[in-house]
Amino acid sequence: MQNSSSSITSLLQSGTKLWLDSVDPNLTSLNRDMGATGATSNPIIISELLSTGRFDDAIKNYIRQKKTAEEITWAMTDMLVSQAEAVFNDTFKNSNGNDGYVSFELDPLLEAQDCQLPLIEKIKTYVELAKKWHSGHPNRMIKIPATPAGLGALEDIAALGIPLNVTLIFSERQYLAARDSVWRGAKRLKDLSKFKSCYSIFVSRIDVYTEAKYPQLSQKPQGFVGIYNAKKIWSTNHSFWKMNPTPLQQEIIFASTGTKKSTDLPWKYVAALAGSDIQTNPPATNDAIAKGSVKFTKLESNGDGLDASRSF
């Protein structure tokens, strides 16, 4: 944390693990020095990085090797995620596998509307891709969506001992289905010492949705539904793993923490969810926090964690 600001320091001291929502090589080391201990990626992040032109030489090299556009895309994804893994590898080792991960999202085209694969084939494909892209990468966390196919693949992937980040969770129903599938798979392992799972709860996107679809919602809860939902799911997750303890933490990732409205403070969601588990913040959000003078404190109800009742 050589360059960590007082605001970032207070966020970390509150109990939050800070992950960068990017694998930009220019930002991973910078944010590690600010206090970040992991990173996440997705196809949009990779696409935006490749569109900068900074990696054209590597792409041209693959073209000379007569690789297809799809092969090049995955090779570049693998390269960028691998570079980020190296940045956080010490954290991974020092935490005995409890932190220091970089997430790698599997093929989003499996969820495209025009994908003709039957559900059972999508599930099998997710399992095979998880094995392929995790092999040789101990601190690579495989990211699977909480869709019917993704949920169907979780048990078998967890049973392989592959760390999981279940993403695109918007509801408690999705979370419960994901967690129960992962836990069934984990219980098939001979040893739970390396079992690690995270559940990415999207926050600000829910507030965007409720404002657009439910304008009749009173002013007090409007803009805070995503926070309440995230805290409620966090509480459910916390209670479950307290009753089913594992060597490593099975955590909530608070995702979509960047504000979508210019009238909101850039750390609105960061402050509301400070004090527990993992936040994946966009680079701009971390920059705003670092430049600000906000002091983050842990929001507690009974000493165990976040208090959903304080959202409103």
C-alpha positions as CSV (number, residue, x, y, z in Angstrom):
1,M,0.0,0.0,0.0
2,Q,2.8,2.3,-0.8
3,N,0.6,5.0,-2.5
4,S,-2.7,4.4,-0.6
5,S,-4.6,7.5,0.3
6,S,-6.2,8.0,3.7
7,S,-9.6,7.3,2.1
8,I,-8.6,4.0,0.6
9,T,-6.8,3.1,3.8
10,S,-10.0,3.7,5.8
11,L,-12.0,1.5,3.4
12,L,-9.5,-1.3,3.8
13,Q,-9.4,-0.8,7.6
14,S,-13.2,-1.1,7.7
15,G,-12.8,-4.7,6.6
16,T,-13.4,-4.4,2.9
17,K,-11.2,-6.3,0.4
18,L,-10.7,-4.1,-2.6
19,W,-10.5,-5.6,-6.1
20,L,-10.0,-3.6,-9.3
21,D,-12.7,-4.1,-12.0
22,S,-10.1,-4.1,-14.7
23,V,-7.0,-6.0,-15.9
24,D,-5.4,-3.0,-17.5
25,P,-1.6,-3.6,-17.0
26,N,-1.2,0.1,-16.4
27,L,-3.7,0.0,-13.6
28,T,-3.3,-3.3,-11.8
29,S,0.1,-2.5,-10.2
30,L,-1.0,1.1,-9.4
31,N,-4.2,-0.2,-7.7
32,R,-2.3,-2.9,-5.9
33,D,-0.1,-0.2,-4.4
34,M,-3.2,1.6,-3.4
35,G,-4.4,-1.5,-1.5
36,A,-6.2,-3.6,-4.1
37,T,-5.7,-7.4,-3.5
38,G,-7.4,-8.8,-6.7
39,A,-9.0,-8.0,-10.0
40,T,-11.9,-9.0,-12.2
41,S,-12.3,-9.1,-15.9
42,N,-15.1,-9.6,-18.4
43,P,-15.4,-9.5,-22.2
44,I,-16.3,-5.8,-22.3
45,I,-13.2,-4.9,-20.3
46,I,-11.0,-7.0,-22.6
47,S,-12.7,-5.6,-25.7
48,E,-12.1,-2.0,-24.5
49,L,-8.5,-2.7,-23.7
50,L,-7.8,-4.3,-27.1
51,S,-9.5,-1.3,-28.9
52,T,-6.9,1.1,-27.5
53,G,-4.3,-0.2,-29.9
54,R,-1.8,-0.8,-27.1
55,F,-1.7,-4.5,-27.8
56,D,-1.7,-4.5,-31.6
57,D,1.8,-6.0,-31.9
58,A,0.7,-9.1,-30.0
59,I,-2.5,-9.3,-32.1
60,K,-0.4,-9.0,-35.3
61,N,1.8,-11.8,-34.1
62,Y,-1.2,-14.1,-33.7
63,I,-2.5,-13.1,-37.2
64,R,0.9,-14.2,-38.6
65,Q,0.4,-17.5,-36.9
66,K,-2.9,-17.7,-38.9
67,K,-5.1,-17.8,-35.7
68,T,-8.8,-17.1,-36.1
69,A,-10.4,-14.0,-34.6
70,E,-11.9,-16.1,-31.9
71,E,-8.6,-17.8,-31.1
72,I,-6.9,-14.4,-30.9
73,T,-9.5,-13.0,-28.6
74,W,-9.1,-15.8,-26.1
75,A,-5.3,-15.7,-26.4
76,M,-5.3,-12.0,-25.6
77,T,-7.8,-12.5,-22.7
78,D,-5.5,-15.2,-21.3
79,M,-2.5,-13.0,-21.6
80,L,-4.1,-10.0,-19.9
81,V,-5.6,-12.0,-17.1
82,S,-2.3,-13.9,-16.6
83,Q,-0.4,-10.6,-16.3
84,A,-2.8,-9.5,-13.6
85,E,-2.5,-12.8,-11.8
86,A,1.2,-12.2,-11.5
87,V,0.6,-8.8,-9.9
88,F,-1.6,-10.4,-7.2
89,N,0.2,-13.7,-6.8
90,D,2.0,-12.7,-3.6
91,T,-1.3,-11.8,-2.0
92,F,-2.7,-15.2,-3.1
93,K,0.3,-17.0,-1.5
94,N,0.4,-14.9,1.7
95,S,-3.4,-15.5,2.2
96,N,-3.1,-19.2,1.6
97,G,-5.6,-18.9,-1.3
98,N,-8.1,-16.7,0.5
99,D,-7.4,-13.6,-1.7
100,G,-5.3,-12.5,-4.6
101,Y,-7.5,-13.8,-7.4
102,V,-8.2,-12.5,-10.9
103,S,-11.4,-13.6,-12.5
104,F,-11.7,-15.0,-16.0
105,E,-15.2,-15.0,-17.6
106,L,-16.1,-17.9,-19.8
107,D,-17.6,-17.6,-23.3
108,P,-20.5,-15.1,-23.2
109,L,-21.7,-16.3,-26.6
110,L,-23.1,-19.4,-24.8
111,E,-25.8,-17.0,-23.4
112,A,-26.5,-15.2,-26.7
113,Q,-30.1,-15.4,-27.9
114,D,-29.0,-17.0,-31.2
115,C,-27.0,-19.8,-29.5
116,Q,-28.6,-23.0,-30.6
117,L,-26.9,-25.4,-28.2
118,P,-29.3,-27.4,-26.0
119,L,-29.1,-26.6,-22.3
120,I,-27.3,-29.8,-21.4
121,E,-24.6,-29.0,-24.0
122,K,-24.2,-25.5,-22.7
123,I,-23.6,-26.9,-19.2
124,K,-21.0,-29.4,-20.5
125,T,-19.3,-26.6,-22.4
126,Y,-19.0,-24.5,-19.3
127,V,-17.5,-27.3,-17.4
128,E,-14.9,-28.1,-20.1
129,L,-14.0,-24.4,-20.5
130,A,-13.6,-24.0,-16.8
131,K,-11.1,-26.9,-16.7
132,K,-9.3,-25.5,-19.8
133,W,-8.9,-21.9,-18.6
134,H,-8.1,-22.7,-15.0
135,S,-5.4,-25.3,-15.6
136,G,-2.0,-24.0,-14.5
137,H,-3.5,-20.8,-13.0
138,P,-4.0,-21.3,-9.2
139,N,-5.1,-17.7,-8.5
140,R,-7.4,-17.5,-11.5
141,M,-11.1,-17.5,-10.4
142,I,-13.4,-18.8,-13.1
143,K,-16.4,-16.5,-13.6
144,I,-19.8,-18.2,-14.4
145,P,-23.1,-16.4,-14.9
146,A,-26.1,-17.2,-12.8
147,T,-28.1,-18.3,-15.8
148,P,-29.8,-21.8,-16.2
149,A,-26.7,-23.1,-18.0
150,G,-24.2,-21.5,-15.6
151,L,-26.1,-22.7,-12.6
152,G,-26.3,-26.1,-14.0
153,A,-22.5,-26.3,-14.4
154,L,-21.5,-25.0,-10.9
155,E,-21.7,-28.3,-9.0
156,D,-19.3,-30.1,-11.3
157,I,-16.9,-27.2,-11.6
158,A,-16.8,-26.8,-7.8
159,A,-16.2,-30.6,-7.5
160,L,-13.1,-30.1,-9.6
161,G,-11.7,-27.7,-7.0
162,I,-11.8,-24.7,-9.3
163,P,-12.4,-21.4,-7.5
164,L,-15.6,-19.8,-8.7
165,N,-17.1,-16.3,-9.1
166,V,-20.8,-16.6,-9.8
167,T,-21.7,-13.4,-11.6
168,L,-24.8,-11.6,-12.8
169,I,-26.6,-12.2,-9.5
170,F,-29.5,-9.7,-9.0
171,S,-31.8,-11.7,-6.7
172,E,-31.7,-13.8,-3.6
173,R,-33.3,-16.6,-5.6
174,Q,-30.3,-16.7,-8.0
175,Y,-27.9,-16.5,-5.1
176,L,-29.4,-19.4,-3.3
177,A,-29.5,-21.6,-6.4
178,A,-25.8,-20.7,-7.1
179,R,-24.6,-21.2,-3.5
180,D,-26.4,-24.5,-3.0
181,S,-25.0,-25.9,-6.3
182,V,-21.5,-24.8,-5.4
183,W,-21.8,-26.3,-1.9
184,R,-23.0,-29.7,-3.3
185,G,-20.0,-29.7,-5.6
186,A,-17.6,-28.7,-2.7
187,K,-18.9,-31.6,-0.6
188,R,-17.7,-34.0,-3.2
189,L,-14.1,-32.9,-2.7
190,K,-11.9,-35.0,-0.4
191,D,-10.3,-31.8,1.0
192,L,-12.0,-28.4,1.5
193,S,-8.7,-26.6,2.3
194,K,-8.6,-24.9,-1.1
195,F,-12.4,-24.5,-1.7
196,K,-13.2,-20.9,-2.6
197,S,-16.3,-19.4,-4.0
198,C,-17.6,-15.8,-4.4
199,Y,-21.0,-14.5,-5.5
200,S,-21.2,-11.2,-7.4
201,I,-24.2,-9.2,-6.4
202,F,-24.9,-6.3,-8.8
203,V,-25.8,-3.1,-7.0
204,S,-26.1,0.2,-9.0
205,R,-27.7,-1.5,-12.0
206,I,-30.7,-2.5,-9.9
207,D,-31.2,1.2,-8.9
208,V,-31.0,2.2,-12.6
209,Y,-33.7,-0.5,-13.3
210,T,-36.0,0.4,-10.5
211,E,-35.8,4.1,-11.3
212,A,-36.8,3.4,-14.9
213,K,-39.4,0.7,-14.2
214,Y,-40.9,1.9,-10.9
215,P,-40.9,5.7,-10.9
216,Q,-43.8,5.6,-8.5
217,L,-41.5,4.3,-5.8
218,S,-41.3,6.9,-3.0
219,Q,-38.2,9.2,-2.9
220,K,-36.7,7.7,0.3
221,P,-36.0,4.1,-1.1
222,Q,-35.5,5.2,-4.7
223,G,-31.8,4.8,-5.5
224,F,-31.2,2.5,-2.5
225,V,-33.0,-0.7,-3.6
226,G,-29.7,-2.1,-4.9
227,I,-28.0,-1.5,-1.6
228,Y,-30.7,-3.1,0.4
229,N,-30.8,-6.1,-1.9
230,A,-27.0,-6.5,-1.6
231,K,-27.0,-6.3,2.1
232,K,-29.9,-8.8,2.5
233,I,-28.1,-11.3,0.3
234,W,-24.8,-10.6,2.2
235,S,-26.6,-11.4,5.4
236,T,-28.0,-14.7,4.1
237,N,-24.5,-15.7,2.8
238,H,-22.8,-14.8,6.1
239,S,-25.3,-16.8,8.1
240,F,-25.0,-19.9,5.8
241,W,-21.2,-20.1,6.0
242,K,-21.2,-19.4,9.7
243,M,-23.3,-22.6,10.0
244,N,-21.1,-24.4,7.4
245,P,-17.6,-23.2,8.1
246,T,-14.8,-23.8,5.6
247,P,-11.0,-23.1,5.8
248,L,-11.3,-20.2,3.3
249,Q,-14.0,-17.5,3.2
250,Q,-16.9,-17.9,0.8
251,E,-17.6,-14.3,0.1
252,I,-20.0,-11.8,-1.6
253,I,-18.5,-9.6,-4.2
254,F,-20.3,-6.3,-4.3
255,A,-20.2,-5.6,-8.1
256,S,-21.5,-2.7,-10.1
257,T,-20.3,-0.3,-7.4
258,G,-19.7,2.6,-9.8
259,T,-22.4,5.3,-9.7
260,K,-24.6,5.7,-12.8
261,K,-26.0,9.2,-11.9
262,S,-23.9,12.4,-12.0
263,T,-25.8,13.6,-8.9
264,D,-24.6,10.7,-6.8
265,L,-21.3,10.9,-4.9
266,P,-18.8,8.6,-6.7
267,W,-18.4,6.5,-3.5
268,K,-22.1,6.2,-2.7
269,Y,-22.1,2.4,-3.1
270,V,-18.6,2.0,-1.7
271,A,-19.6,3.7,1.6
272,A,-22.9,1.9,1.9
273,L,-21.3,-1.5,1.6
274,A,-18.0,-0.9,3.4
275,G,-16.9,-3.2,6.1
276,S,-17.1,-6.8,4.8
277,D,-16.2,-9.1,1.9
278,I,-15.1,-7.8,-1.5
279,Q,-15.8,-4.7,-3.6
280,T,-14.9,-4.7,-7.2
281,N,-14.6,-1.0,-8.0
282,P,-14.0,0.5,-11.5
283,P,-10.8,2.4,-11.8
284,A,-12.6,5.7,-11.9
285,T,-14.3,4.9,-8.6
286,N,-11.0,4.1,-6.9
287,D,-9.4,7.2,-8.3
288,A,-12.3,9.4,-6.9
289,I,-12.0,7.7,-3.5
290,A,-8.2,8.2,-3.5
291,K,-8.6,11.9,-4.3
292,G,-11.4,12.4,-1.8
293,S,-11.3,12.9,1.9
294,V,-14.1,10.5,2.9
295,K,-13.7,8.2,5.9
296,F,-15.3,4.8,5.5
297,T,-16.6,2.9,8.6
298,K,-17.9,-0.5,9.0
299,L,-21.7,-0.7,9.0
300,E,-22.8,-3.2,11.6
301,S,-26.0,-4.5,13.2
302,N,-24.9,-6.9,15.9
303,G,-21.1,-7.1,15.3
304,D,-21.4,-9.6,12.5
305,G,-21.6,-7.4,9.5
306,L,-23.7,-5.1,7.3
307,D,-27.1,-4.0,8.5
308,A,-29.7,-4.1,5.7
309,S,-32.1,-1.9,7.7
310,R,-29.8,1.0,7.5
311,S,-30.1,1.3,3.7
312,F,-33.2,3.5,3.9
